[in-house]
């Protein structure tokens, strides 16, 4: 698989175009020797916007392949404000993408890629259909609650980054099963598409290291504590490949995006554990690492700074 182009899957509407552009810029900037093909599953992005996206991708030497999803597929699906048809796209990706596409990496638009991803792309899935990370926190209490809630035995996977073996996934993914699961468990689902993925496909998913492949930027202090102080900012910038801005508060939602992304990425000033502050004085620590952090993100931060209008709706 070495040197083969990497397929990237995204699903979003017009509200997430700029975050996607930022994510893609970070991906290309930090993987300069790679070739990428981006597959977009969508239903309502106008042609002129798609042409703009295609031009943007061409300028990054990225192949852009949008696919407009047929509305008739969702004839038997539960569709509402809480359950828009877009939530089904990444679940149905094995059925919606051409059979010529055998492997693909799904990336949420609210991610930044800060190191090479070739190792993830070439990962042996060990007969699994997917690989994903679980955000366990300090004690994994939430994981235990989710196992009880969904009646599963595996970790609760975050679906913001998923590597898919599409050949294997096509054998188990069925649209009607997904739609029926949503209908039967509608009142129990908290994060609908993520819950459904875990309920139906968690047993077919290889667990991968969240600190490398799906770093939740809200919980720097947790990662630092769990690692015994090893996973500091210097370690993060050298080892973490993908930062994930989970939750409702996004960097681009702020009127001061540069400050906000630093707060998200560092997450150190207000939450840094007191015992580590004694070992690593705050100002000394920040001064040591600001340069490396800014070097990583300077090529991508401009999108949040220069665009005055901000997306407010996620897909």
Secondary structure as the mmCIF struct_conf table of DSSP 4:
data_model
#
loop_
_struct_conf.conf_type_id
_struct_conf.id
_struct_conf.beg_label_comp_id
_struct_conf.beg_label_asym_id
_struct_conf.beg_label_seq_id
_struct_conf.end_label_comp_id
_struct_conf.end_label_asym_id
_struct_conf.end_label_seq_id
TURN_TY1_P TURN_TY1_P1 UNK A 2 UNK A 3
HELX_LH_PP_P HELX_LH_PP_P1 UNK A 4 UNK A 5
STRN STRN1 UNK A 6 UNK A 11
HELX_RH_3T_P HELX_RH_3T_P1 UNK A 14 UNK A 16
HELX_RH_AL_P HELX_RH_AL_P1 UNK A 17 UNK A 29
TURN_TY1_P TURN_TY1_P2 UNK A 30 UNK A 30
TURN_TY1_P TURN_TY1_P3 UNK A 32 UNK A 33
STRN STRN2 UNK A 36 UNK A 42
BEND BEND1 UNK A 43 UNK A 44
HELX_RH_AL_P HELX_RH_AL_P2 UNK A 47 UNK A 59
TURN_TY1_P TURN_TY1_P4 UNK A 60 UNK A 61
STRN STRN3 UNK A 63 UNK A 68
HELX_LH_PP_P HELX_LH_PP_P2 UNK A 69 UNK A 70
HELX_RH_3T_P HELX_RH_3T_P2 UNK A 71 UNK A 74
TURN_TY1_P TURN_TY1_P5 UNK A 75 UNK A 76
BEND BEND2 UNK A 77 UNK A 77
BEND BEND3 UNK A 80 UNK A 81
TURN_TY1_P TURN_TY1_P6 UNK A 82 UNK A 83
HELX_RH_3T_P HELX_RH_3T_P3 UNK A 85 UNK A 88
HELX_RH_AL_P HELX_RH_AL_P3 UNK A 89 UNK A 96
BEND BEND4 UNK A 97 UNK A 97
TURN_TY1_P TURN_TY1_P7 UNK A 99 UNK A 100
STRN STRN4 UNK A 103 UNK A 107
TURN_TY1_P TURN_TY1_P8 UNK A 109 UNK A 110
STRN STRN5 UNK A 111 UNK A 113
BEND BEND5 UNK A 115 UNK A 115
HELX_RH_AL_P HELX_RH_AL_P4 UNK A 118 UNK A 121
TURN_TY1_P TURN_TY1_P9 UNK A 122 UNK A 122
TURN_TY1_P TURN_TY1_P10 UNK A 126 UNK A 127
BEND BEND6 UNK A 129 UNK A 129
STRN STRN6 UNK A 130 UNK A 133
TURN_TY1_P TURN_TY1_P11 UNK A 137 UNK A 139
HELX_RH_AL_P HELX_RH_AL_P5 UNK A 141 UNK A 150
TURN_TY1_P TURN_TY1_P12 UNK A 151 UNK A 151
BEND BEND7 UNK A 153 UNK A 154
STRN STRN7 UNK A 158 UNK A 165
HELX_RH_AL_P HELX_RH_AL_P6 UNK A 166 UNK A 169
TURN_TY1_P TURN_TY1_P13 UNK A 170 UNK A 172
HELX_RH_AL_P HELX_RH_AL_P7 UNK A 175 UNK A 184
TURN_TY1_P TURN_TY1_P14 UNK A 185 UNK A 185
HELX_RH_3T_P HELX_RH_3T_P4 UNK A 186 UNK A 188
BEND BEND8 UNK A 190 UNK A 191
HELX_RH_AL_P HELX_RH_AL_P8 UNK A 192 UNK A 201
HELX_RH_3T_P HELX_RH_3T_P5 UNK A 202 UNK A 204
STRN STRN8 UNK A 205 UNK A 207
HELX_RH_AL_P HELX_RH_AL_P9 UNK A 210 UNK A 213
STRN STRN9 UNK A 215 UNK A 216
HELX_RH_3T_P HELX_RH_3T_P6 UNK A 217 UNK A 219
HELX_RH_AL_P HELX_RH_AL_P10 UNK A 220 UNK A 226
TURN_TY1_P TURN_TY1_P15 UNK A 227 UNK A 229
BEND BEND9 UNK A 231 UNK A 231
HELX_RH_AL_P HELX_RH_AL_P11 UNK A 233 UNK A 239
STRN STRN10 UNK A 242 UNK A 244
BEND BEND10 UNK A 247 UNK A 248
HELX_RH_3T_P HELX_RH_3T_P7 UNK A 251 UNK A 253
BEND BEND11 UNK A 254 UNK A 256
HELX_RH_AL_P HELX_RH_AL_P12 UNK A 257 UNK A 266
TURN_TY1_P TURN_TY1_P16 UNK A 269 UNK A 271
BEND BEND12 UNK A 272 UNK A 272
HELX_RH_AL_P HELX_RH_AL_P13 UNK A 274 UNK A 279
BEND BEND13 UNK A 280 UNK A 280
HELX_RH_AL_P HELX_RH_AL_P14 UNK A 282 UNK A 297
TURN_TY1_P TURN_TY1_P17 UNK A 298 UNK A 301
HELX_RH_AL_P HELX_RH_AL_P15 UNK A 302 UNK A 306
BEND BEND14 UNK A 309 UNK A 309
#
